[in-house]
């Protein structure tokens, strides 16, 4: 959801719980093989506060009109590209003022205003702790409202997202790729350590994922061209149907090892690396360090060539192109 779309929602008092959809686990709510891009916080900086020049609604206005003023102020700053942290904090304070002092508001309205606060903390300040506090406040102060149930679900989703973020912080270029222990399709032990000394592409994919299938010929071409120099591919397949996987591998003559457990998104290996979109891939150097994420097309071959050449020169890998592609919407 884009910032302007979020702000348009702010002006609606009913159904505000939808605002926290941005914290929902993508893997359970989208067509298989696809995922919404993770929501990144909107950048804010220091600066003057635009709201000092925005007049408040006159006495007797509705909650809708009060929220319209806040929305207009944020939209003005967003359009100008000058949204500051001070602006965001001001909006949070004004939303809280409405919750406490707007007398015509119902408990459902007040609970929804707390949901708006939670959304702002996540979206604009990247502050899950502040969001969690607001969500718990909904459940504590307005337990009889419909919004309280939504707040509980949103809190659980937020906790999952925080856990996922911690995992992804350990999957950045330059860091060692965490190993796993599994089996290949023949039941033999399989792990990253199996490929020690090789440049490895770890490819999370599925036969039901069109972008995965579309990229496969490129991976095959790079593999065949550079295998002799020490390039390997390890497939982590998220199919449920083993027969579909075997048929695909046979028809397309894919030779590299595959890990498969039939659990789709619930696969322990997929969860270990917080995979919620396909295809997802990691290029590793000969020491198991992450070089790049989600390379495809000619960029993949360029990165593989540079990694192999750097090793052959006995020099550290340098200047490998890094393309972190957004998951498929």
SEVEX-731925 format. One record per residue (C-alpha): z, x, y; residue number from 1. Coordinates in Angstrom, 2 decimals, decimal comma. Each point is the difference from the previous one (the first is absolute). Example, Ala and Ser with C-alpha at 12.3 -4.5 7.8 and 13.67 -1.06 7.14 Angstrom:
2
- c3:c1:c2:seq
- 7,80:12,30:-4,50:1
- -0,66:1,37:3,44:2
% end
This chain:
329
- c3:c1:c2:seq
- 0,00:0,00:0,00:1
- -1,01:1,41:3,37:2
- 2,54:0,16:2,87:3
- -1,77:-2,71:1,99:4
- 0,04:-2,30:-3,02:5
- 3,73:0,57:-0,33:6
- 0,55:-0,76:3,65:7
- -1,91:-3,25:-0,28:8
- 2,43:-0,98:-2,74:9
- 2,96:0,77:2,25:10
- -0,88:-2,97:2,18:11
- 0,57:-2,39:-2,92:12
- 3,53:-1,10:-0,81:13
- -0,86:-1,65:-3,32:14
- -0,85:2,09:-3,02:15
- 1,04:3,30:1,57:16
- 0,98:1,38:-3,37:17
- -3,71:0,79:-0,54:18
- 0,43:2,85:2,46:19
- 1,79:2,02:-2,63:20
- -2,91:-0,28:-2,38:21
- -0,78:3,55:1,11:22
- 2,97:1,16:-2,11:23
- -1,15:-1,78:-3,15:24
- -1,04:2,04:-3,03:25
- -3,80:-0,02:0,00:26
- -0,37:0,40:-3,73:27
- 1,39:-3,46:-0,75:28
- -1,94:-1,97:2,61:29
- -3,59:1,19:0,07:30
- -2,92:-0,31:-2,44:31
- 0,30:2,63:-2,70:32
- -1,47:3,31:0,99:33
- 0,52:-0,49:3,71:34
- 2,79:0,53:2,45:35
- 0,73:-0,51:3,65:36
- 0,47:3,21:1,92:37
- 3,62:1,00:0,51:38
- 1,19:-1,09:3,42:39
- 0,59:2,92:2,31:40
- 2,31:-0,38:2,97:41
- -1,69:-0,38:3,37:42
- 0,41:3,15:2,06:43
- 2,27:-0,37:3,01:44
- 0,87:2,54:2,64:45
- 2,29:0,38:2,95:46
- -0,95:-1,62:3,27:47
- 0,56:-2,83:2,42:48
- 0,79:-3,52:-1,11:49
- -2,79:-2,51:0,62:50
- 2,36:-2,94:-0,32:51
- 1,75:0,71:3,28:52
- -3,09:-1,42:1,71:53
- -0,42:-3,01:-2,28:54
- 1,78:-3,09:1,36:55
- 2,05:-1,97:-2,50:56
- -0,65:-3,68:-0,70:57
- 1,65:-2,42:2,40:58
- 3,05:-1,98:-1,10:59
- -0,74:-2,83:-2,42:60
- -2,80:1,77:-1,86:61
- -0,30:-0,09:-3,75:62
- 0,67:2,76:-2,50:63
- -3,75:0,13:-0,53:64
- -0,51:0,83:3,68:65
- 2,74:2,61:-0,04:66
- -1,70:1,71:-2,92:67
- -3,37:-0,27:1,71:68
- 1,29:2,15:2,85:69
- 1,15:2,71:-2,38:70
- -3,27:-0,17:-1,91:71
- -2,04:0,27:3,20:72
- 1,95:3,05:1,10:73
- -0,48:1,76:-3,31:74
- -3,68:-0,91:-0,11:75
- -0,49:1,44:3,48:76
- 1,56:3,29:-1,02:77
- -1,90:0,13:-3,28:78
- -3,30:-0,65:1,76:79
- 0,75:2,80:2,46:80
- 1,15:2,34:-2,77:81
- 3,28:0,63:1,81:82
- 2,58:-1,75:-2,16:83
- 3,28:1,91:0,27:84
- 3,19:0,07:-2,01:85
- 1,74:-1,45:3,03:86
- -2,38:-2,97:-0,11:87
- 0,74:-0,62:-3,65:88
- 3,76:0,25:0,50:89
- -0,29:-2,44:2,87:90
- -1,79:-2,53:-2,21:91
- 2,68:0,35:-2,66:92
- 2,69:-0,62:2,62:93
- -1,82:-3,05:1,33:94
- -0,48:-1,45:-3,47:95
- 3,73:0,42:-0,61:96
- 0,74:-1,63:3,35:97
- -2,04:-3,01:-1,03:98
- 1,77:-0,19:-3,34:99
- 3,43:-0,03:1,58:100
- -0,60:-1,97:3,20:101
- -2,94:-2,36:-0,42:102
- 1,95:-3,20:-0,52:103
- -2,80:-2,31:-1,23:104
- -0,75:2,41:-2,86:105
- 0,81:-1,16:-3,54:106
- 1,52:2,21:-2,67:107
- -3,46:0,32:-1,51:108
- -1,30:1,23:3,36:109
- 2,84:2,51:0,32:110
- -0,57:1,27:-3,53:111
- -3,70:0,39:0,79:112
- 0,83:2,00:3,12:113
- 1,94:2,43:-2,17:114
- -3,06:0,26:-2,23:115
- -2,02:0,96:3,08:116
- 2,54:2,71:0,77:117
- -0,33:1,33:-3,53:118
- -3,78:0,07:0,30:119
- 0,17:1,88:3,29:120
- 2,36:2,60:-1,46:121
- -2,41:0,64:-2,87:122
- -3,30:-0,22:1,82:123
- 0,70:1,63:3,33:124
- 3,04:2,24:-0,54:125
- -0,34:0,95:-3,67:126
- 3,68:-0,86:-0,36:127
- 0,66:-1,62:-3,40:128
- 3,75:0,21:0,54:129
- -0,24:-2,16:3,13:130
- -2,26:-2,44:-1,83:131
- 2,36:-0,21:-2,96:132
- 2,93:-0,77:2,29:133
- -1,93:-2,87:1,60:134
- -1,05:-1,40:-3,38:135
- 3,55:0,07:-1,29:136
- 1,17:-1,69:3,17:137
- -2,38:-2,87:-0,75:138
- 1,50:-0,45:-3,43:139
- 3,58:0,24:1,25:140
- -0,17:-2,19:3,12:141
- -2,66:-2,53:-1,03:142
- 0,30:-0,31:-3,79:143
- -1,07:-3,67:-0,07:144
- -3,36:0,65:1,65:145
- -3,31:0,39:-1,77:146
- -0,42:3,29:1,83:147
- 3,07:1,43:-1,76:148
- -1,84:-0,02:-3,32:149
- -2,96:1,72:1,58:150
- 2,31:2,58:1,55:151
- 1,45:0,83:-3,40:152
- -3,46:0,53:-1,45:153
- -1,02:2,06:3,02:154
- 3,08:2,20:-0,37:155
- -0,84:0,69:-3,63:156
- -3,60:0,82:0,92:157
- 1,18:2,29:2,77:158
- 2,30:1,84:-2,41:159
- -2,95:0,54:-2,34:160
- -2,16:1,23:2,85:161
- 2,66:2,48:1,11:162
- 0,20:1,33:-3,55:163
- -3,80:0,29:-0,13:164
- -0,03:1,86:3,30:165
- 2,50:2,54:-1,32:166
- -2,28:0,63:-2,98:167
- -3,05:0,42:2,21:168
- 1,78:2,49:2,20:169
- 0,09:2,26:-3,05:170
- -3,74:-0,40:-0,60:171
- -1,34:1,75:3,07:172
- -2,45:2,93:0,00:173
- 1,77:3,31:-0,52:174
- 2,77:-1,40:-2,19:175
- 0,24:0,38:-3,80:176
- -1,33:-3,03:-1,85:177
- 2,87:-1,48:-2,06:178
- -0,74:0,23:-3,70:179
- 0,14:-2,79:-2,53:180
- 0,17:-0,19:-3,76:181
- -2,35:-2,31:-1,87:182
- -2,67:-0,13:-2,66:183
- -3,76:0,04:-0,04:184
- -2,07:-2,60:-1,86:185
- 0,38:1,91:-3,27:186
- 3,77:0,15:0,31:187
- 0,18:3,65:1,00:188
- 2,55:1,13:2,64:189
- -1,42:-0,14:3,51:190
- 1,42:1,29:3,28:191
- -1,00:1,90:3,11:192
- 1,39:3,14:-1,65:193
- -2,76:-0,39:-2,61:194
- -2,45:1,09:2,69:195
- 1,93:3,00:1,32:196
- -2,37:2,51:1,57:197
- -2,70:-2,62:0,66:198
- -1,13:-1,83:3,12:199
- 0,68:-3,62:-0,96:200
- -1,03:-3,41:1,29:201
- 2,61:-2,62:-0,97:202
- -1,91:-3,28:0,16:203
- 1,75:-3,40:-0,12:204
- -2,66:-2,57:-0,87:205
- -0,96:-3,07:-2,06:206
- -3,18:-1,44:-1,46:207
- 0,57:-3,24:1,94:208
- 0,07:1,85:3,32:209
- -3,53:0,04:1,54:210
- 0,68:2,94:2,37:211
- 1,36:2,01:-2,95:212
- -3,10:-0,69:-2,06:213
- -2,25:0,80:2,97:214
- 1,66:3,40:0,50:215
- -0,03:0,97:-3,68:216
- -3,55:1,51:-0,05:217
- 0,97:2,30:2,87:218
- 3,10:1,19:-1,84:219
- -2,08:0,56:-3,14:220
- -2,53:2,05:1,93:221
- 2,67:2,20:1,59:222
- 1,77:0,39:-3,33:223
- -3,12:1,10:-1,87:224
- -0,98:2,40:2,77:225
- 3,38:1,72:0,37:226
- 1,75:-0,37:-3,37:227
- -0,96:3,51:-1,06:228
- 1,69:1,41:3,12:229
- 3,30:-1,72:-0,77:230
- -0,27:-3,53:1,36:231
- 1,54:-2,83:-2,01:232
- 0,48:-3,75:0,42:233
- 2,94:-2,02:-1,26:234
- -0,49:-3,76:-0,03:235
- 2,94:-2,38:0,35:236
- -1,44:-3,34:-1,03:237
- 1,58:-3,32:0,99:238
- -1,96:-2,31:-2,29:239
- 1,86:-2,47:-2,18:240
- -2,75:-0,17:-2,60:241
- -0,35:3,19:-2,05:242
- -3,29:-1,22:-1,45:243
- -1,51:-0,38:3,48:244
- 1,09:3,55:0,84:245
- -1,38:1,47:-3,23:246
- -3,31:-1,79:0,49:247
- -0,33:1,23:3,58:248
- 0,81:3,61:-0,93:249
- -2,47:-0,04:-2,86:250
- -2,86:-1,62:1,91:251
- 0,42:2,31:2,99:252
- 0,72:3,13:-2,04:253
- 3,18:0,87:1,86:254
- 1,52:3,03:-1,76:255
- 3,23:0,79:1,83:256
- 3,41:-1,13:-1,28:257
- 1,45:-3,36:0,92:258
- 3,53:-1,35:0,15:259
- 0,26:-3,72:-0,81:260
- 2,95:-2,22:-0,83:261
- -1,44:-3,47:0,66:262
- 2,60:-0,90:2,65:263
- -2,26:-0,05:3,03:264
- 1,99:0,29:3,24:265
- 3,26:0,02:-1,97:266
- -0,96:3,22:-1,76:267
- 2,88:2,50:0,39:268
- -2,51:2,66:1,02:269
- -1,52:-2,22:2,69:270
- 3,45:-0,89:1,29:271
- 1,11:3,64:-0,01:272
- -2,69:0,74:2,57:273
- 0,27:-3,34:1,87:274
- -3,56:-1,01:-0,84:275
- -0,89:-3,42:1,43:276
- -3,71:0,42:0,67:277
- -2,96:1,29:-1,98:278
- -1,63:2,41:-0,02:279
- 2,69:2,50:0,93:280
- -0,42:3,69:-0,72:281
- 1,70:3,34:0,57:282
- -1,75:3,36:-0,05:283
- 2,32:2,79:-1,23:284
- -0,40:3,76:0,19:285
- 0,59:2,34:-2,94:286
- 3,72:0,05:0,76:287
- 0,35:-3,77:-0,02:288
- 0,24:-0,36:3,78:289
- -1,62:-2,97:1,70:290
- -3,12:1,01:1,90:291
- -1,29:-3,41:1,08:292
- 0,17:-3,72:-0,66:293
- -2,73:-2,57:-0,65:294
- -3,05:2,20:0,26:295
- -3,33:-1,52:-0,95:296
- -3,71:0,57:0,34:297
- -1,16:3,43:1,21:298
- 3,43:0,74:1,48:299
- 1,45:0,18:-3,52:300
- -2,48:2,62:-1,12:301
- 0,50:2,02:3,18:302
- 3,77:0,03:-0,55:303
- -0,34:0,97:-3,66:304
- -2,39:2,83:0,84:305
- 2,34:1,37:2,67:306
- 3,03:-0,21:-2,29:307
- -1,78:1,81:-2,81:308
- -1,44:2,64:2,34:309
- 3,39:0,67:1,56:310
- 1,51:0,55:-3,43:311
- -2,83:2,26:-1,08:312
- 0,59:2,12:3,10:313
- 3,71:0,09:-0,88:314
- 0,77:-1,41:3,44:315
- 2,10:-3,04:0,91:316
- -2,03:-3,21:0,26:317
- -0,90:-0,62:3,62:318
- -1,88:-2,55:2,01:319
- -0,54:-2,45:-2,83:320
- -1,16:-3,24:1,66:321
- 2,63:-2,72:-0,18:322
- -1,14:-3,60:0,08:323
- 2,75:-2,56:-0,42:324
- -1,99:-3,17:-0,43:325
- 1,58:-3,38:0,59:326
- 0,31:-2,11:-3,14:327
- -2,69:-2,63:-0,51:328
- 0,83:-3,14:2,03:329
% end
